[in-house]
C-alpha cells in the first residue's frame, strides 16, 4: 500500500480532474481508515502538489451549500513526473 499522498497523486494520473470530495470517494475503499483522508488534509495535499508544479487548478464552482469546490488536474508534465517517481 502506497502512502496516502502518493495515492492521491497517482489518482490524478488516471482522471481528467477532481475535487477533494472526488478524491476522498475514490480512495475511501483502500484508505478509509486513514485519519488524513478528510477534506482539510486532502485539500492541503492538493494545494501542496499545485505549489510544487504537479497539479493545476482546472475550475471552481459552488456546491449546493454555497461552499467553494476547487477542481484540480495533472497536466502532462505533472503526470510524467508523478509516474517517474511513484510506480504502480
C-alpha positions in Angstrom: 0.0 0.0 0.0 1.3 3.4 -1.0 1.4 6.4 1.4 -1.8 8.3 1.1 -0.2 11.4 -0.6 1.3 9.1 -3.2 -2.1 7.5 -3.8 -3.7 10.9 -4.2 -1.1 12.0 -6.8 -1.4 8.7 -8.7 -5.1 9.1 -8.8 -4.7 12.3 -10.8 -2.7 10.5 -13.4 -5.8 8.4 -14.3 -8.5 11.0 -14.3 -9.3 14.3 -16.1 -10.0 16.4 -12.9 -11.2 16.0 -9.4 -12.1 18.0 -6.2 -11.4 17.0 -2.6 -14.7 15.1 -2.3 -13.9 13.1 -5.5 -10.5 12.1 -4.2 -12.0 11.0 -0.8 -14.7 9.0 -2.5 -12.2 7.3 -4.9 -9.7 6.4 -2.2 -12.0 5.5 0.8 -12.1 1.8 -0.1 -8.4 1.4 0.5 -7.6 4.4 2.7 -10.9 4.9 4.5 -9.4 4.3 7.9 -6.6 6.8 7.5 -7.1 9.9 9.6 -5.8 12.1 6.9 -8.5 11.1 4.4 -10.6 14.1 5.2 -11.4 17.3 3.3 -8.9 19.6 5.0 -5.9 17.2 4.7 -6.7 16.2 1.1 -7.1 19.9 0.2 -3.7 20.6 1.8 -2.2 17.8 -0.2 -3.7 19.1 -3.4 -2.5 22.6 -2.8 1.0 21.4 -2.0 1.1 19.4 -5.2 -0.1 22.5 -7.1 2.6 24.6 -5.4 5.2 22.0 -6.5 4.0 22.1 -10.1 2.5 18.6 -10.2 -1.2 19.7 -10.4 -3.0 22.8 -11.5 -6.5 24.2 -10.9 -8.9 23.1 -13.5 -12.0 25.0 -12.4 -14.0 26.2 -9.4 -17.7 26.0 -8.6 -20.1 26.4 -5.7 -21.7 23.3 -4.3 -25.4 23.3 -3.2 -24.5 24.6 0.2 -22.6 27.5 -1.3 -19.1 26.2 -0.4 -16.3 26.6 -3.0 -15.2 23.5 -4.7 -11.8 23.6 -6.4 -11.1 21.0 -9.1 -7.5 20.1 -9.9 -5.9 18.2 -12.8 -2.5 16.9 -13.6 -1.0 18.4 -16.8 1.1 16.1 -18.9 4.4 17.2 -17.3 3.0 16.6 -13.9 1.7 13.2 -14.9 5.1 12.3 -16.3 6.9 13.4 -13.1 4.4 11.6 -10.8 4.7 8.4 -12.8 8.5 8.7 -12.9 8.8 8.7 -9.1 5.7 6.8 -8.0 5.5 3.4 -9.6 2.3 1.3 -9.7 
